[in-house]
Structures are given as C-alpha cells and as structure tokens.
Amino acid sequence: MNRRRIWAVRGLLWLLMLLPALVLRLTLVQESHGSAGDGVQYHQLAQILKTEHRFAYLPAPSPLTYTRLPGYPLFLALIQPAQALPIEEHLVSATRANAVLDVGTAVGVAALASQLGLGLFCQLLGFWAVILMPTMFMLSAFGLCESLVTFLLTMATYLAVRTRGSDPSKRWLWAALAGLFLGLAQLVRVDSLFSIPAVLAVLGLTAASWRERWQSWALCLGVAALCFAPWPLRNLRLFHAPHAGGSPWIDLAGQPLPMGMMRWYQTWATGQVDGEGFHLMMVAKHAPLSPYRPNIIMPAMYENEAERRVLVRLFEQYSREGLSPAVDRMFYRLAARRLAERPLRVLVTLPLIRLGTLWSPMPAYELSIHSELLGLPQRLPLWNGFGSLLLLLSVAGAFVACCEPDKRRWVLALLLVPLFRSVGFVYLHPIPLQRYFVEAMPVLLLFSGYALSRLLRLWDGPPRSHPKA
C-alpha cells in the first residue's frame, strides 16, 4: 500500500472516530448544562464585554474589575452573538463550545502520542480516554473555563514536543506557538503556571546544544509573557497594582475576600469529610455561621476544649461582622498557632491526605449532571470507578514507558504536569477536588493506551519459534 493510500485510510479512520465523539459530547451538554457558582460570573463578564466593551460584572456606572482573569469571558464574547444573551442561551453556547474544545483536546492527545512514537492503537485509546473521562465530560456541561484551559495547555505541550526532530526554522515556530498557547492559558487560569516546567523540560530535550536550549526557552517564555502582559499592565494603570492572577477568593458579587479563613482552613481541612467546604460557600454569600448549628464547629478544627471555645467566640463575631479586619486577623493567628504547634501535620500529613482527595472522584453533590444516554446520576459510582481505572492505567503506562530507555526522558518531562499540579494544589487549596486536576489529565491519559497495548502483548505471550524444516 503506497503512502498516499495509507494516509487516506488513516484520515478515514480518524473521521470515523471524530464524528461519534463529537456527537456524544454535544448530546451530553444538550441533555444537561448548568452554570455552577463561577459560571454565573463568567456570564455577567461576557455580556458586559460584548455590549459595553468593559471588563465588569454589571453595566456602567458599576466599577471595572480585576478579580477574575479575562481569558474565558473574552472567549465567550468572541464566540457568541454581539447582543446580550440570557443565561440559558449563554449556557447552551458555552457548553457546546466546551464539548468541541474537549474533542480538540482528545485530538491533541492522539497527536502527542504520535509525536512520541506510540502506535495507532495507543493514539486511539488516548483519544477515547479523554472523551470518556468522567471529570472532563462533567465539567464540560457547565459554563466553566476548564475545557478551554485544558485544550490550550494540551496544545502547548504538543507544540513543544513537535520541535522534536524539526529543522531550525520550524523549531522556532513550534517553540513560539507553544509560548502563545501558554500565554493564552495563563489568561484563563492562574494555575496554568504548573504546566510551564513540563513545556520547558520538553523544549530542553529537543535542543541540540545549551545555546539552542536557552534560545528556545527565551522564545517560548517571551511570547507567553507578551501574550499575558496586557492584563497586568491594564490593572497597573487602573488599580495601581498588577493583580496578575486575579483574586484567589471572591464572593458571589465578584469582590475579593480576605484570606485569613482560607489559611486557617489549610491547617485542618482534607476534603475527605462531607461538609468541610460548607463554610467557604456560606462566606462567599456573606451568610452567618452560627457556632450552635450542627457541623459548624467540627472536631478537626480544634485540638482541645479551650481552642473550641475560641472558635465559638470567633464564629459568633463573624456572624455579626462578617470577615471584618478583626475576624480576619484572628483566623490568621489561629492558623499560625496550629502551624507552630503541629508543623508535621500541617505541612506533611494533611497535604498527603489532600493528594488522595485530588486524585479521587468528585463527590456526588459536586457538578453532577443528568444524562439518559450515560445513565447519570444513577450510574455515577460506575462512571467514577471507570475514571479511576483510566487514571490507574495511565500511571501504569507511564511507569512502563519510564522503564524503556528511549522513552524515559520524554515521559519524565511530561509527568512534570501532574506532579507540579498535585504538589501545588495540596498546599494552595484546603479542599483540592479532582476538578482542579483536570488540566493534567490529558497528558496522563495518553499513557492509558500504552498500558493496554503492553498488557495485550503479555496476553499474546512471547513470539513462538518455528521448527526448522
């Protein structure tokens, strides 16, 4: 079979893969689409951008804002009609775009597997692992930014690997494009920073000399910085501070909240106990938290009766004043005291427990969807088990690939994506659910097909020797 016919057959095969994948994902978001808390704010920002060309939550004369990054609202404004949309029409548009972006991410995973020299079988399985990963298709059914940033980061990683074996002129093009996608991702979510070490490591592996390596890094990071720079420069001009990452914690109106309670949360929360995140949700609504209600003061929050009484008084004060400066300072003091008294638990034990939370399926109340096609939410435990199996296969495939000398350096470079995201979130967020890990999933899922291909080889057994005539 000549080369042209081979490419024609492959193109037909991928077409047969793309069409059902796209139909499946579009059907899912047609059956179920919602806003979640953040989605309401993205809707507000996108509508004001379209109609008034201002980055604000409400029409003029409401103030401009910096509390959310502009990438996703700008993306929504670009793909939607110029007039303002009610939230239902907005969500239909946003979730359809998410479905298409996720299919694009799946194609990127297949292309990444091809660049790494993995066979067609691995490419196809990596593609379908992304399409069927429960966390990914659940998130795509909400008007949230994860599908967009996951696509951008997957493409940045692919473009970095694409420099492998390229001639010098194309190498600089791929490195610059990788930087462009990194910069765009940074405009969508601040935690895109966790993917930069992997992209730089891959670019380093493809360079022939240290000089070429430094040039690739400078070009990639320079393009990314140029892409991202308008945002902090705008904030410097308007607010006299860069606010490069937006605000780490905001209320439902988009206003920044002080971080004392969040720092205190990091000294006891794990995400393993139902109700741990209830306080954060109520604070975002500026609702009171009476310490005399059940499960407001939880056993994990205090070490002794004296500390429990301090918390009772503090929550009484919060219920009267909200997160006032005095309440915020008290939460900071409690956090500092717990860190000083139990540093090993705060800095080692709790992050390790949160690591399990980050890699575990999301609880049933978190971003659940309804789908007759997939039997959700009735079959959620089954789908959660399938997602955990995919991640387990992926880790196994990555481990096997690491044992092969020709693949080891590439696999280790790519594994920096889940490594940095895991370490970062278990320290930065007190309740790191699996939705915060979704941007790292595509890089992992490309190894699921590799694990299955190796298992099939073991199943077939060693090649049989034929007796001589």
N, C-alpha and C positions, 0 to 999 in steps of 0.2 A: 504494500500500500504506500503510495507516494505521500510526501509531506503535506501537500495541499489537501488530499483526501483525509489524512489524519486530523488536520485542523478543522475540517468540515464536520467530521464525526464528533470531535470534542465540542465544537460550538453547538451542535445539535443536542448533545448530552447536557451541556450547561443550560441551554434554553429549557429543556425538559425539567431541570432542577429549579430554575428561577421562577417559572410560571406558577407551579403549585406552592412554592414557598411564599411568593408574593400574595397569592390568593388566600392562603392560610392566615398570614399575618393581617391582611386587610379585613378578613372576616372576623378575626378576633377583636380588633378595635371597633368594628361595626357593632358587634354584639355587646361590648362593654367599653365605655370610656368615661373617665371622670377627671376631676381637677386635683384632688388632694389639696392640702393647705397651700403649698407653694404654687400650684397651678393657677390658683385664683390671682395671685400677684403677677405671674407671668402674663396672664390675660390682660390685666389692667395696664401693665407696662407696654405690651404690644399695641394695644388700642390707642394709647396716647402717642406712641411713636408714629403710628400711621396717620392719625388725624391732626396732630399738632406738631409733630417732629420734635418733641421734647421727651426727655427721659424722666418721667414722673408717674406716680401711681394714680393721680387724679388730674382732671383738666385744670388749666390756668384759672385762677392765680395760685394754685397749690404749688408748693416748692418742688424744685428738682430733687433727684435722689441719687445716692451712690451706694445704697445698701445691698443691691443685687448687681451682679455682673451683667453687662449689656448683651452678651452674645446670643442667648436664646431668645429674648424678646425681639432683638433685631432680626433674627432668622424668621421668627413667626411673622413679623411685619412684612418681610420680603416675600413670603410665600402666600400670604393671604390677600384678599381684595383690599383696595385702599380705604374703603369705608369701615367704620367700627362694626364689629360683629358681636352679637350676644354670646354669652359664654358657651351655650350648647353648640352653636355653629363653629365657634372657635375651637372647641374640643374635638369636634369631628375632623376639622382641618389639621389640628396639631397631632392627633393620634395617627391619622393616615400618613402624615409625614414621618412620624416615628416608625411606623411599620416599614416604610420604604427605606429609611435610614438603617434599620436593623438588617434588612436584606442586603444593603450595601456593605454593612459590617461583615456579614457572612461571606460575601464575595471577597472582601479584603482578607479574611482568614484563609480562604482557599488559595488566594494569590500568594499570601505569605508562606503557606505550606509548600507551594510550588517553588518559590524562590529558595526555600531551604532544602530543596531536593527531595521532599516527601512525595510519594506517588499519588496517582489519581484517586485511589481508594481513600487515602488519608485526607486529601483535599475535599472530597465529597462528604466524608463523615464530619470533618471540621465545619463545613458549611451547614450541615443539618444540626450539628450540636448547638450552633449559635441560634438557629431558627427555633429550636425546640427547648432551649434553656428556660425554665420557668421564670426565674427572676427577670430575665430580659424581656420576655413577652408580657409579663405582668406590668413592668414599668412602662412599656410602650403604650399601654392602654390608658395612661394618664398624661395630662398636659405638662409633662416634666422634661427636663433638659438632658436626662441620662442617655437617651438614644442618640442625640446629636453629638454629645461629647465622646461617647464610646466610638462612634463612627470616625470622628476626627482623629482620635488617638490611635485607633487601629490603622488608619491610613498613614499617619505619621510614622508608625513602626514599620509598615510595609515599605514606605518610600525610603526609609533608612536602610532596610535590608536590600532594597533594589539597587543600591550603589555597589553591591557585590558583583565584581567582575565587569563593571561598566567601564567604558573608556573615559578619560579625564573630563571631557566636556559634558557628557551625560551625568557623570558622578556629581559634579557641582550642581547640575539641575535638580537631581534627586535630593541632594542634601538641602538645597534651598527650599524645595517643596515640602520636605519633612519639617523644616522650620516654620513654614507658612501654616501647616496644619497644627503644629504645636502652639503657635501663637493664637490661632483661631480657637483651639480648645481651651486655652488659658482665659480667653474672653468669656467662655461659657461657665467653667467651674474652676475655682482656685486650686482644687486638688489635682488638676492636670499636671501640676508640678511633679507628682510622683512618677510620671512616665518619662520625664526628661533624662534621668540617668540611664534608662534602658536604651533610648534612642541614641544617646551619645556613645554608649558602650558598643552598639551595633556599628555606628559610623567609624568608631575606632578599629573595629575588627576588619572593616573593608578597606582601610587605608594601607598603602604600601610602605609608608615611612612616617616618622613622627611629624615631619613638616606637613605632610598631606593630612595627617590626623588632626593637627591643630587648625589647619585651614578649614577642614570640614566642620569641626566644632564651632569655629568662629562664624562661619557662614550660616549654619543652622540656627545657632542662638541669636545671631544678629538679625536674621529675617524674623524669627519669632518675636524678638524684642520690638522691632519696627512695627509688626502687626499689632502688638499689645499696647504699645506706647500711647496711642491717643487716649486711652481710658484714664490712666493715672494723670496724664497732662491735663485733661479736661477737669478732673477733680481738684488738681492743684490750683487751677485758675478759679474754679467756682467755690471750693470749700477750704482752700489753703492747706490741704493735706492730700496725699495721693490716693488713699483708700483703695489700693491695688486689688485687694481681694474682696471688696465689698465689706459687709459686716458679718461676723461669724454667727451672730444670733440676733434675730429680729422678731418683732411682734407681728400680729396679723395685719397691721396697717403699714408694715414695712419700715418701722422705726427701730433703730438699734437698741439692744438691751445690754445692760452691764453684765459682766461675765463672772461675777462672784459666785452665783449659784452654780453655774456650769463647772467652775473649778472645784467647788465643793463636791459636786456630783462625781467628779473623776476620782475622788478618794474612797468611794464605796460602791458605785454602780457597776453592774456587769452586763446588763441586757438579758440575763438568764431568768429573771423573775418578772412575771406579769405585773404591770402597774408601775414599773420603775420610771417610765417616761411620762407618766401622767402629770407630774408636777411641771415639767417643761412645757407641756401643751397648755396647761392652765395659765402659766405665767405669760405665755405668748398672747393669751386672751385677756390678760390683766384681771384674771378672776382670783378671788380669795382662796386660800388653802388653810382651812381651819384645822389645827392640830388635833381636834377632838373628833374629827371624822375618821372612819376606819381607813387604814393603809396610807395615811398621810405621813405619819411618823413610823417608819419601817425599822425593824431590828438591825438591818445592815447599816443604818445611818449613824448609829451611836455605839460606843464601847461600854458605857456604864450608865447608871441612873442619873448621875449628875449631868452628863452630856445630853441625855434625853430631855431633861428639864430645860437646858439651854435651848434645845431645838424647839420645844414647845413655846417658849417665850419669843424666839425668833420668828416662828411661823405666825404667832399672834401679831407681832409687829408688822410682818409682811402683809397680812390680811388687812391691816389698817392703812399702811403706807405704800404698798407695792414695793418694787425694787428701788427704794429710795437709796441715796448715798449711804446712810447709816446701815440699812439692811445689807447692801452690797458689801460694805466693809466687814460686817460680821461674818458673812459667808466666806470671804477671803481668809479671815482669821481662823475659822473652823477648818478650812482646807489646809492652811499652813500648819495648824496644830496636829491634824491627823497625819500629815506627811512627816512631821518631825517625830511623832510617836511610833508610827508604823511604816517606815520608808520601804521595807522589803515588800510589804503587802501592796502599797500604793504603786510602786514603781515596777514590780515584777509579777506578783501573784494576780492582781486584778487585770493587768494587760494580757496575761496569758489566758485568763478566763474570757476576756473580751475577744480574743482571737478566735475562740470557738464560736462566739456569737456571730462574728463577722463572716465566718465560713458556713454557718448553719442556715437552713431555710428560714425565711421570714415567718413570723407568727401569723396566724390566720387573720388577725384584725389589720395587718399592715398591707395596704394596697391590694386587697383581694379583688378579684374580678369574677364576673358571671359569664359563663360560656357554655352553651349547649353542645357545641362542637367538641370541646375538651372535657365536658362533664364537671365544670368548676362552678361553685366551690366544693361540691360533694366529693370530688376525687383529688382534693388538694393534697392529702397525705401521700397519695400515689405519685403525683407530679413532683412533690418535694423530694421523695425518695429517688425519683428519676434524675432530678437535678443534682442531688448529692452523688449519685453514681457517676454522672458525667464528670463532675469535678474530681472524683476519686480516680477515674480512668485517666483523666488529663494529667494529674500528678504522677500517676504510674508511668504514663507515656513519656513525660518529661524526664523522669528518673532513668528510664531505659535509654532514652536518647543521650542523656548525660554520660552513660557508660560507653558510648561509642566515640572514639577519639575524633572522628571527622565532624561530629555534631556538637561536641561538648561545649566549646566556647560560645557558639551561637545560642544554644539552649540556655546557658547560664546568663548570657546577656539579656535574653528575653524574659527570663524569670525575675529580673530586677523589677519588672512592672508589678506582679503580685506581691513581691517581697516588700518594696517600699510602700505600697498601698496598705498592706497588712500592718506593718510596723507603725506607719503614720497614723492610721485611724484608731488603733487600740490605745494610743496616747492622746490623740487630739479630741476624740469624741467618747463620752462616757457610755453611750449605747450604740455601738457600731453595727447596725443591721447589715444584712447581705446586700441591700440596695446600694450601700456605699462601696461595695467591692465590684460592682457590675462592670466598671470600665476596664478592670483587669481580666475579666472572664474570657474575652475573645483570644487573647494571647495564650491563655491556658488551654482553651477548648481545641485549639488546633492540634494539640498532642493527644486528644482522645482517640482520634482515628489512628494515630501511630500506635497507641497501646493495643487497640483491637487488631491491627494488622500483625503485630508481633504475636498476639495470642493465637491468631489463625495459623501463623507459621508453626507455633508449638503444637497446635492441634494436628496439623498435617504430618508432624514428625520430621525427622531428618530425611534428606533425599535418599532414595533407595539406589543401591548399586546393582547394576545388571551383570549377570554372569557372562563371562567371555564365551564366545562361540567355540 
